[in-house]
C-alpha cells in the first residue's frame, strides 16, 4: 500500500485530475499526467514502484490486479 501511495504523491506533483485513474483488465492507468513533464528521477522512482510509460501515459500491472 505504501508504494501505491508514494506513486500517487509523485503523480500529484504534476497533475490533480478529477478522475485520476482508469482500470482495465490487470492494468491501472493514471490519467492526466503527461510523461513528458515528469522528471527523469521521478520516472525512475515510479518504475521502481511498479508504474511505467506506455502509449503516452503511465500504467501498472502490479496495482492493476489483485
C-alpha positions as CSV (number, residue, x, y, z in Angstrom):
1,X,0.0,0.0,0.0
2,X,2.9,2.4,0.8
3,X,4.3,2.0,-2.7
4,X,1.0,3.0,-4.3
5,X,0.6,6.0,-2.0
6,X,4.1,7.1,-2.8
7,X,3.4,6.8,-6.5
8,X,0.2,8.8,-6.3
9,X,2.0,11.5,-4.4
10,X,4.6,11.7,-7.2
11,X,1.8,11.9,-9.8
12,X,0.1,14.7,-7.7
13,X,3.2,16.9,-8.2
14,X,2.3,17.0,-11.9
15,X,-1.5,17.0,-12.0
16,X,-4.6,16.8,-9.9
17,X,-7.3,15.5,-12.2
18,X,-10.9,14.9,-11.0
19,X,-10.8,11.3,-12.2
20,X,-7.2,10.3,-11.9
21,X,-7.4,6.6,-12.7
22,X,-8.7,4.2,-15.3
23,X,-8.9,0.5,-14.9
24,X,-8.7,-2.3,-17.5
25,X,-8.1,-6.0,-17.2
26,X,-5.0,-6.2,-15.0
27,X,-4.0,-2.6,-15.7
28,X,-4.2,0.6,-13.7
29,X,-3.8,3.7,-15.8
30,X,-3.0,7.1,-14.4
31,X,-5.0,9.8,-16.2
32,X,-4.0,13.4,-16.8
33,X,-0.2,13.1,-16.2
34,X,1.9,13.8,-19.2
35,X,5.0,11.6,-19.0
36,X,7.0,14.2,-20.9
37,X,6.5,16.6,-18.0
38,X,7.7,14.2,-15.3
39,X,11.3,14.4,-14.2
40,X,13.6,11.6,-15.1
41,X,14.2,11.0,-11.4
42,X,10.5,10.6,-10.8
43,X,10.1,8.4,-13.8
44,X,12.8,6.1,-12.5
45,X,11.2,6.0,-9.0
46,X,7.8,5.3,-10.5
47,X,9.3,2.4,-12.4
48,X,10.7,1.0,-9.1
49,X,7.2,1.4,-7.6
50,X,5.6,-0.5,-10.5
51,X,4.5,2.2,-12.9
52,X,5.9,2.6,-16.4
53,X,5.2,4.7,-19.5
54,X,3.1,3.0,-22.2
55,X,1.0,4.5,-25.0
56,X,1.5,8.1,-23.8
57,X,0.6,7.5,-20.2
58,X,1.6,5.7,-17.0
59,X,0.3,2.3,-16.2
60,X,0.9,-0.5,-13.7
61,X,0.3,-4.2,-13.8
62,X,1.3,-4.5,-10.2
63,X,-1.6,-2.4,-9.0
64,X,-4.0,-3.3,-11.8
65,X,-4.8,-6.8,-10.5
66,X,-5.4,-8.4,-7.1
